[in-house]
Amino acid sequence: SDAESQKERVVTEEEWLQKWEMDNIGFHKEQGHPLLQKYLDVLLNGRSGLRIFFPLCGKAVEMKWLADMGHNVVGVEVSEQAVKEFFSEHSLPYCEEPVPEISGAKMFQSTSGNISLYCCSIYDLSSSIVGKFDGVWDRGALVAVNPCDRQRYASLMINLVEKNSSYLLVTVLYDANKHKGPPFYVPESEIKSLFG
Ligand code: SAH
């Protein structure tokens, strides 16, 4: 099947860091994602002051949007370059500190305190470190995860959300025999079995 043809494909953290170094980041959207605008009401569900998680965040401009609306944004990204570019491109002052629970990890926080970006692998996080979230914006995240790690990723995400949370997930449907990914092809049937 389509999904079958990508099952063994792996993109290493090193390769992701290289993409950032080479400015090979076609996935980054300067203008932000139209689907977040379209489904913002679903994400917020009339609530204010939410804690919103951005897995595999890159330098997604939507983090700034949501923070400006009064929400608390937490992201995780392996590339320190991406994290620093996020703050500098939005002229946001920040401080950086080690994360005691995760060796080698750093947390970059806007001086205003409402945007915290963890620079480490998402698999290093747990709810005891980052708490739980009311909302998730998953764009370029599940579809960027190596197919062999999807189960682990989904279990972690389920662990990181509150009971009454909203999770917006963007996926891409295409002929998986024509592109090796990422983004990987994640059929709807698999999303159902991963997230229930
Ligand atoms: N969500 C962002 C970026 C998508 S690209 C956007 O919408 O623009 C996927 C990002 O995940 C890359 O920036 C890559 O460096 C990062 N990444 C890949 N594996 C990761 C991991 N295990 N933990 C944290 N970040 C990771």
Residues whose N, C-alpha, C, O or C-beta is under 5 A from the ligand:
A	BS01	SAH	W16 F27 H28 K29 P55 L56 C57 G58 A60 V76 E77 V78 S79 C120 S121 I122 R139 G140 A141 A144
